[in-house]
Amino acid sequence: MAGSVTQKSYFNGMPESLKGKILAAYQRLPLNQQHVADFILKQPHDLAFLTTDSLSKALKVSKATIVRFAQSLGYQGFSELQNEVLDAVQSTIRAPDRYMMELGKLKPDETLTLVAQHEVHNINRTVHYIDRKTFSGAVEVLVAARRVHTMGIGVSSLLAEVLSYELNQVGIESQALASGKLRFVEHLALARRGDVVVGFSFPPYSKETVDAAKYARQRGLGVVAITDKLTSPITFHAHHVLAIQTENMLHTNSISAISVVINALVTDIALKNKPAASKMFKESTQILLQTEEYIDKKSS
């Protein structure tokens, strides 16, 4: 996984070699060093401009922990790791933020405004940090799937249903697995080679979802994880990981950025699978008209 520190392959500003080193070492790192790893994976651009002291205060870990983290990855110290990230940041030009809303003129004390600003921030960070090769890889796997099984617990179950519904709308056979009388692993016992599993996993992480992802991979199924960070429990059993910013002003997960990613996945699939998507759209429209479940504008 880890490569030469001189290679010119970057993960949205982070050298691929550093990303590989972190992911390879993550599970054996002490918890306080995992906090440092999480920060670097989520905010590599910020790392380049922080001192050991400021990073220590922000993460509430000792400066010695930060140094030991760098050394556990093979660097002599934190400054060597930081310089590698800084070189990567300086070699890339950050694209203009095309998704920022015009919120500056609104009153800052309005709840609607504050929440909207927060959600836009989540979307912007998600769009910036999602690795495009990983995104494309997930799309290709879904397009080629015999059948897609989506799963999640709590709000993630709703997201799984949304993705499954939209995949069916663009000609990809999909079903959202229901957790109840049967566990996810029992549903997946009927899956066949060529099937793909998409697991939604956000804090607090569901053991059932993670176990099902592990089982699916062991059976040779493709596994796509949609989660909040590259080191969440499900990621170690997934072939493709889409990490999404879900920070909320309340103690829940925000779904705005997740919805954007779902929409982007389905849109890209439709573009790559135009014949099937077009056929499905025509057939579903005809069915709705024939069953009179669709209100024709001409008759309304």
Buried (B, 14 or more C-beta within 10 A) or exposed (E): EBEEBEEEBBBBBBBBBBBBBBBEBBEEBEEBBBBBBBBBBBBBBBBBEBEBEEBBEEBEBEBEBBBBBBBBBEBEEBBBBBEBBBBBBEEEEEEEEEEEEEBEEBEEEEEEBBBBBBBBBBBBBBBBBBBEEBBEBBBBBBBEBBBBBBBBBBBBBEBBBBBBEBBBBBBBEBBBBEBEEEBBBEBBEEBEEEBBBBBBBBEEBBEBBBBBBBBBBEBEBBBBBBBBBBBBBBBBBBBBBBBBBBEBEEEEBBBBBBBBBBEBBBBBBBEBBEEBBEEBBEEEEEEEEEEEEEEEEEEE
